[in-house]
Amino acid sequence: MAEYINVEKPFLDKLRQLGWQVIDQGIWIPQEASQNLRENFKQVLVPEVFKTTIKDINTTSDGRKWLTDDRLDEILFEIQNFAGKSLHEANKEIHRLLLIGTSVAVNEITGEQNPTVSLVDFKNYD
């Protein structure tokens, strides 16, 4: 209870002030993953939020969203699966992906081959 009151609650309050959607389940240990927008408690990412956000930050120069559902599924798979890699190697790869992004085969709107997909919008942190 002390950890919730002194650490978790103030942190959640700060995130709320910054405009984040906060799911505050109080001092109790969550029992239902769906209340956290997840299918199970092993999920690190919230898949639909991740895909929506990645689609929103990757646009053409005229503002069109170009990532298809298939491409978003590929990116989600890539960022969640590091088979055969140690924890250290997986963490290095995630760090690289966050900093420089990944690529997909083609931008289906412009035809660009192997375009970079940003996972963080460094120009607009909102």
TILUM-413810 format. One record per atom (N, C-alpha, C): atom name; y, z, x. Coordinates in Angstrom, 3 decimals, decimal comma. Last residue first. Example, Ala and Ser with C-alpha at 12.3 -4.5 7.8 and 13.67 -1.06 7.14 Angstrom:
BEGIN
<N; <-2,250; 7,080; 12,850>>
<CA; <-1,060; 7,140; 13,670>>
<C; <0,030; 7,870; 12,900>>
<N; <-5,690; 7,800; 13,190>>
<CA; <-4,500; 7,800; 12,300>>
<C; <-3,300; 7,800; 13,200>>
END
This chain:
BEGIN
<N; <14,661; -28,071; 4,418>>
<CA; <14,439; -27,609; 3,043>>
<C; <13,172; -28,201; 2,494>>
<N; <15,003; -29,353; 6,815>>
<CA; <14,046; -28,259; 6,771>>
<C; <13,806; -27,712; 5,364>>
<N; <15,408; -32,377; 7,708>>
<CA; <15,744; -31,633; 6,495>>
<C; <14,713; -30,534; 6,308>>
<N; <14,510; -33,323; 10,097>>
<CA; <15,897; -33,603; 9,746>>
<C; <16,360; -32,774; 8,555>>
<N; <11,842; -32,748; 10,277>>
<CA; <12,724; -32,060; 11,212>>
<C; <14,204; -32,329; 10,944>>
<N; <9,434; -32,345; 8,234>>
<CA; <10,701; -33,082; 8,161>>
<C; <11,718; -32,336; 9,023>>
<N; <6,137; -32,646; 9,285>>
<CA; <7,294; -31,755; 9,181>>
<C; <8,532; -32,640; 9,140>>
<N; <4,470; -34,713; 9,451>>
<CA; <3,976; -33,567; 8,690>>
<C; <5,059; -32,503; 8,522>>
<N; <4,908; -38,223; 9,323>>
<CA; <5,432; -36,918; 9,715>>
<C; <4,847; -35,835; 8,830>>
<N; <3,100; -40,860; 10,400>>
<CA; <3,278; -40,002; 9,233>>
<C; <3,723; -38,641; 9,735>>
<N; <3,707; -44,029; 11,773>>
<CA; <3,633; -42,586; 11,980>>
<C; <3,900; -41,872; 10,673>>
<N; <1,697; -46,934; 11,057>>
<CA; <2,959; -46,181; 10,996>>
<C; <2,719; -44,685; 11,200>>
<N; <-0,194; -49,122; 11,591>>
<CA; <-0,243; -47,822; 12,266>>
<C; <1,073; -47,041; 12,224>>
<N; <1,884; -51,813; 10,608>>
<CA; <0,587; -51,374; 11,090>>
<C; <0,722; -50,049; 11,834>>
<N; <3,745; -52,493; 7,708>>
<CA; <3,753; -51,974; 9,081>>
<C; <2,368; -51,440; 9,438>>
<N; <3,934; -53,206; 5,089>>
<CA; <2,970; -53,928; 5,896>>
<C; <2,913; -53,459; 7,343>>
<N; <5,494; -51,852; 3,273>>
<CA; <6,175; -52,704; 4,249>>
<C; <5,227; -53,563; 5,072>>
<N; <3,521; -50,684; 1,598>>
<CA; <4,741; -51,253; 1,026>>
<C; <5,372; -52,257; 1,994>>
<N; <1,491; -49,643; 3,096>>
<CA; <1,144; -50,670; 2,118>>
<C; <2,358; -51,258; 1,406>>
<N; <1,246; -49,207; 6,327>>
<CA; <2,197; -48,865; 5,272>>
<C; <2,042; -49,967; 4,243>>
<N; <-2,011; -48,599; 7,689>>
<CA; <-0,941; -49,517; 7,288>>
<C; <-0,022; -48,856; 6,257>>
<N; <-3,551; -46,477; 8,832>>
<CA; <-3,802; -47,877; 9,177>>
<C; <-2,605; -48,776; 8,869>>
<N; <-1,530; -43,721; 9,996>>
<CA; <-2,496; -44,304; 9,066>>
<C; <-2,585; -45,790; 9,399>>
<N; <-1,011; -40,979; 12,237>>
<CA; <-0,765; -42,342; 11,771>>
<C; <-1,847; -42,734; 10,783>>
<N; <0,942; -37,975; 12,656>>
<CA; <-0,309; -38,724; 12,768>>
<C; <0,002; -40,155; 12,366>>
<N; <3,254; -35,822; 14,426>>
<CA; <2,673; -36,482; 13,270>>
<C; <1,351; -37,149; 13,569>>
<N; <4,438; -34,263; 16,352>>
<CA; <4,638; -35,715; 16,431>>
<C; <4,021; -36,490; 15,270>>
<N; <4,132; -31,521; 15,500>>
<CA; <5,291; -31,983; 16,260>>
<C; <5,506; -33,488; 16,187>>
<N; <1,745; -31,356; 14,075>>
<CA; <2,978; -30,844; 13,472>>
<C; <4,213; -31,387; 14,186>>
<N; <-0,058; -32,428; 15,939>>
<CA; <0,158; -33,095; 14,653>>
<C; <1,453; -32,643; 13,992>>
<N; <0,086; -30,467; 17,957>>
<CA; <0,490; -31,846; 18,221>>
<C; <0,801; -32,595; 16,923>>
<N; <-0,968; -28,269; 16,544>>
<CA; <0,379; -28,210; 17,109>>
<C; <0,914; -29,616; 17,373>>
<N; <-3,552; -29,237; 16,055>>
<CA; <-2,649; -28,950; 14,922>>
<C; <-1,207; -28,922; 15,415>>
<N; <-4,448; -29,319; 18,736>>
<CA; <-4,365; -30,547; 17,944>>
<C; <-3,443; -30,349; 16,735>>
<N; <-4,407; -26,634; 19,454>>
<CA; <-3,583; -27,586; 20,202>>
<C; <-3,389; -28,871; 19,391>>
<N; <-6,328; -25,670; 17,640>>
<CA; <-4,938; -25,205; 17,549>>
<C; <-3,992; -26,139; 18,301>>
<N; <-8,608; -26,973; 18,631>>
<CA; <-8,142; -27,250; 17,273>>
<C; <-6,687; -26,824; 17,106>>
<N; <-8,833; -25,761; 21,159>>
<CA; <-8,611; -27,207; 21,054>>
<C; <-8,067; -27,577; 19,676>>
<N; <-9,301; -23,074; 20,338>>
<CA; <-8,157; -23,415; 21,187>>
<C; <-7,817; -24,906; 21,082>>
<N; <-11,692; -23,343; 18,941>>
<CA; <-10,502; -22,876; 18,235>>
<C; <-9,249; -23,238; 19,025>>
<N; <-13,271; -26,436; 19,963>>
<CA; <-13,092; -24,984; 20,016>>
<C; <-11,837; -24,615; 19,226>>
<N; <-14,786; -28,999; 18,023>>
<CA; <-13,699; -28,527; 18,877>>
<C; <-13,646; -27,002; 18,849>>
<N; <-16,673; -29,809; 16,218>>
<CA; <-16,996; -29,928; 17,625>>
<C; <-15,903; -29,459; 18,571>>
<N; <-14,332; -30,705; 13,747>>
<CA; <-15,735; -30,503; 14,119>>
<C; <-15,933; -30,713; 15,605>>
<N; <-11,961; -30,196; 12,342>>
<CA; <-11,968; -30,299; 13,797>>
<C; <-13,378; -30,015; 14,311>>
<N; <-10,181; -30,736; 9,505>>
<CA; <-11,506; -30,880; 10,102>>
<C; <-11,425; -31,139; 11,599>>
<N; <-7,648; -30,738; 8,407>>
<CA; <-8,531; -29,614; 8,091>>
<C; <-9,864; -29,641; 8,843>>
<N; <-6,325; -33,011; 9,050>>
<CA; <-5,686; -31,751; 9,431>>
<C; <-6,569; -30,536; 9,149>>
<N; <-8,015; -35,015; 8,000>>
<CA; <-7,750; -34,927; 9,443>>
<C; <-7,209; -33,561; 9,837>>
<N; <-7,838; -34,555; 5,230>>
<CA; <-9,118; -34,390; 5,923>>
<C; <-8,890; -34,190; 7,418>>
<N; <-5,140; -35,213; 4,877>>
<CA; <-5,604; -33,865; 4,554>>
<C; <-6,929; -33,583; 5,253>>
<N; <-5,265; -37,911; 5,556>>
<CA; <-4,449; -36,997; 6,357>>
<C; <-4,886; -35,556; 6,116>>
<N; <-6,927; -38,908; 3,508>>
<CA; <-7,313; -39,055; 4,914>>
<C; <-6,558; -38,054; 5,799>>
<N; <-5,363; -38,343; 1,253>>
<CA; <-6,675; -37,696; 1,400>>
<C; <-7,155; -37,765; 2,847>>
<N; <-3,251; -40,091; 1,770>>
<CA; <-2,998; -38,646; 1,752>>
<C; <-4,299; -37,863; 1,887>>
<N; <-4,563; -42,540; 1,457>>
<CA; <-4,009; -42,184; 2,769>>
<C; <-3,748; -40,678; 2,848>>
<N; <-5,167; -42,377; -1,295>>
<CA; <-6,236; -42,510; -0,301>>
<C; <-5,756; -42,099; 1,085>>
<N; <-2,593; -42,289; -2,430>>
<CA; <-3,500; -41,144; -2,584>>
<C; <-4,632; -41,191; -1,559>>
<N; <-0,208; -43,683; -0,084>>
<CA; <-1,083; -43,750; -1,252>>
<C; <-1,967; -42,499; -1,304>>
<N; <3,108; -43,490; 0,970>>
<CA; <1,738; -43,020; 1,190>>
<C; <0,944; -43,048; -0,118>>
<N; <5,742; -44,183; 0,400>>
<CA; <4,795; -45,240; 0,722>>
<C; <3,361; -44,770; 0,928>>
<N; <8,638; -43,911; -1,506>>
<CA; <7,460; -43,194; -1,008>>
<C; <6,354; -44,215; -0,794>>
<N; <11,792; -45,259; -0,617>>
<CA; <10,543; -45,392; -1,375>>
<C; <9,408; -44,622; -0,705>>
<N; <14,208; -45,261; 0,821>>
<CA; <13,832; -44,086; 0,037>>
<C; <12,559; -44,179; -0,777>>
<N; <14,751; -47,292; 2,532>>
<CA; <15,479; -47,310; 1,257>>
<C; <14,985; -46,226; 0,293>>
<N; <13,044; -46,814; 4,618>>
<CA; <14,484; -46,673; 4,871>>
<C; <15,311; -46,693; 3,589>>
<N; <10,358; -44,964; 3,019>>
<CA; <10,905; -46,134; 3,698>>
<C; <12,403; -45,919; 3,896>>
<N; <9,174; -41,602; 3,667>>
<CA; <9,723; -42,649; 2,811>>
<C; <10,193; -43,824; 3,660>>
<N; <7,836; -38,692; 3,717>>
<CA; <7,578; -39,976; 4,373>>
<C; <7,985; -41,099; 3,433>>
<N; <8,215; -36,502; 2,143>>
<CA; <9,008; -36,589; 3,380>>
<C; <8,785; -37,889; 4,135>>
<N; <6,501; -36,868; -0,081>>
<CA; <7,953; -36,787; -0,277>>
<C; <8,747; -36,965; 1,012>>
<N; <3,947; -36,740; 1,039>>
<CA; <4,386; -37,985; 0,388>>
<C; <5,904; -38,008; 0,262>>
<N; <3,937; -34,087; 1,852>>
<CA; <3,827; -35,144; 2,859>>
<C; <4,291; -36,478; 2,280>>
<N; <4,091; -32,832; -0,693>>
<CA; <5,145; -32,654; 0,301>>
<C; <5,119; -33,756; 1,347>>
<N; <1,701; -33,627; -1,915>>
<CA; <2,990; -33,930; -2,543>>
<C; <4,120; -33,860; -1,521>>
<N; <-0,197; -32,545; -0,123>>
<CA; <-0,117; -33,990; -0,332>>
<C; <1,223; -34,398; -0,953>>
<N; <0,357; -29,731; -0,325>>
<CA; <0,406; -30,439; 0,958>>
<C; <0,618; -31,928; 0,730>>
<N; <-0,150; -29,306; -3,034>>
<CA; <1,196; -29,054; -2,505>>
<C; <1,370; -29,797; -1,184>>
<N; <-2,888; -29,906; -3,110>>
<CA; <-1,941; -30,707; -3,892>>
<C; <-0,505; -30,508; -3,424>>
<N; <-4,061; -27,964; -1,197>>
<CA; <-4,161; -29,425; -1,088>>
<C; <-3,105; -30,215; -1,859>>
<N; <-2,866; -25,556; 0,610>>
<CA; <-2,940; -25,810; -0,823>>
<C; <-2,901; -27,336; -0,951>>
<N; <-4,825; -24,599; 3,462>>
<CA; <-3,762; -25,369; 2,827>>
<C; <-3,956; -25,396; 1,322>>
<N; <-7,081; -23,063; 3,734>>
<CA; <-5,871; -22,663; 4,450>>
<C; <-4,660; -23,340; 3,826>>
<N; <-9,714; -21,925; 1,819>>
<CA; <-8,716; -22,979; 1,975>>
<C; <-7,473; -22,416; 2,659>>
<N; <-11,224; -19,751; 1,270>>
<CA; <-11,370; -20,325; 2,604>>
<C; <-10,347; -21,429; 2,858>>
<N; <-10,974; -19,017; -1,352>>
<CA; <-10,166; -18,283; -0,376>>
<C; <-10,320; -18,796; 1,054>>
<N; <-10,734; -22,004; -3,412>>
<CA; <-11,448; -20,848; -2,882>>
<C; <-10,590; -20,200; -1,802>>
<N; <-8,809; -23,601; -4,484>>
<CA; <-10,137; -23,658; -5,089>>
<C; <-10,981; -22,478; -4,646>>
<N; <-5,477; -22,319; -5,076>>
<CA; <-6,563; -22,776; -4,222>>
<C; <-7,866; -22,841; -5,009>>
<N; <-3,341; -21,028; -6,213>>
<CA; <-3,341; -22,489; -6,230>>
<C; <-4,423; -23,090; -5,332>>
<N; <-3,792; -18,392; -6,536>>
<CA; <-3,100; -18,795; -5,317>>
<C; <-3,058; -20,310; -5,159>>
<N; <-5,347; -18,260; -8,724>>
<CA; <-4,014; -17,667; -8,849>>
<C; <-3,151; -18,003; -7,632>>
<N; <-7,764; -19,242; -7,779>>
<CA; <-6,915; -20,134; -8,568>>
<C; <-5,511; -19,573; -8,775>>
<N; <-9,069; -17,096; -6,632>>
<CA; <-8,405; -18,060; -5,756>>
<C; <-7,441; -18,948; -6,533>>
<N; <-9,044; -13,864; -7,663>>
<CA; <-9,176; -15,233; -8,167>>
<C; <-8,385; -16,195; -7,290>>
<N; <-8,452; -11,497; -6,433>>
<CA; <-9,842; -11,742; -6,802>>
<C; <-10,084; -13,183; -7,239>>
<N; <-6,388; -9,986; -3,970>>
<CA; <-6,610; -11,043; -4,961>>
<C; <-8,103; -11,279; -5,188>>
<N; <-5,927; -6,581; -3,773>>
<CA; <-6,575; -7,704; -3,108>>
<C; <-6,868; -8,763; -4,168>>
<N; <-2,726; -5,250; -4,773>>
<CA; <-4,173; -5,413; -4,935>>
<C; <-4,688; -6,623; -4,179>>
<N; <0,000; -5,141; -4,721>>
<CA; <-0,732; -4,396; -3,692>>
<C; <-2,243; -4,622; -3,736>>
<N; <1,065; -8,468; -5,709>>
<CA; <1,179; -7,023; -5,623>>
<C; <0,278; -6,414; -4,571>>
<N; <1,075; -11,140; -5,643>>
<CA; <0,000; -10,519; -6,415>>
<C; <-0,012; -9,002; -6,270>>
<N; <3,343; -13,581; -5,767>>
<CA; <3,228; -12,178; -5,365>>
<C; <2,182; -11,515; -6,249>>
<N; <4,052; -16,492; -4,751>>
<CA; <3,006; -15,949; -5,616>>
<C; <2,735; -14,540; -5,122>>
<N; <7,007; -18,317; -4,627>>
<CA; <6,274; -17,154; -4,139>>
<C; <5,263; -16,721; -5,187>>
<N; <8,540; -21,111; -3,457>>
<CA; <7,768; -20,623; -4,595>>
<C; <6,881; -19,509; -4,066>>
<N; <11,624; -20,665; -1,658>>
<CA; <10,187; -20,901; -1,697>>
<C; <9,609; -20,441; -3,030>>
<N; <14,303; -20,067; -1,318>>
<CA; <13,935; -21,109; -2,266>>
<C; <12,460; -21,440; -2,328>>
<N; <15,044; -17,924; 0,117>>
<CA; <15,166; -19,218; 0,785>>
<C; <14,736; -20,377; -0,106>>
<N; <14,304; -15,869; -1,549>>
<CA; <15,732; -16,116; -1,348>>
<C; <15,986; -17,479; -0,701>>
<N; <11,537; -16,016; -1,138>>
<CA; <12,074; -16,331; -2,462>>
<C; <13,568; -16,658; -2,353>>
<N; <11,413; -15,087; 1,507>>
<CA; <10,992; -16,452; 1,201>>
<C; <11,546; -16,904; -0,147>>
<N; <12,266; -12,450; 1,021>>
<CA; <13,063; -13,335; 1,870>>
<C; <12,703; -14,795; 1,617>>
<N; <10,140; -11,501; -0,536>>
<CA; <11,500; -11,507; -1,092>>
<C; <12,402; -12,454; -0,298>>
<N; <8,052; -11,662; 1,314>>
<CA; <8,017; -12,502; 0,115>>
<C; <9,404; -12,598; -0,526>>
<N; <8,961; -9,664; 3,098>>
<CA; <8,791; -11,042; 3,550>>
<C; <8,783; -12,001; 2,359>>
<N; <8,911; -7,343; 1,499>>
<CA; <10,185; -7,844; 2,039>>
<C; <10,109; -9,293; 2,515>>
<N; <6,030; -7,383; 0,938>>
<CA; <7,029; -7,522; -0,128>>
<C; <8,383; -7,971; 0,421>>
<N; <4,822; -7,000; 3,563>>
<CA; <4,574; -8,171; 2,725>>
<C; <5,669; -8,394; 1,685>>
<N; <6,055; -4,533; 4,634>>
<CA; <5,943; -5,805; 5,342>>
<C; <5,867; -6,983; 4,370>>
<N; <6,243; -2,285; 2,984>>
<CA; <7,097; -2,379; 4,174>>
<C; <7,090; -3,737; 4,866>>
<N; <4,443; -2,681; 0,842>>
<CA; <5,822; -2,252; 0,590>>
<C; <6,737; -2,533; 1,781>>
<N; <2,050; -3,449; 2,167>>
<CA; <2,652; -4,297; 1,142>>
<C; <4,134; -3,950; 0,980>>
<N; <1,628; -1,259; 3,837>>
<CA; <1,812; -2,581; 4,427>>
<C; <2,472; -3,515; 3,423>>
<N; <1,259; 0,770; 1,960>>
<CA; <2,420; 0,822; 2,846>>
<C; <2,695; -0,547; 3,467>>
<N; <-1,191; 0,000; 0,820>>
<CA; <0,000; 0,000; 0,000>>
<C; <1,259; 0,000; 0,866>>
END
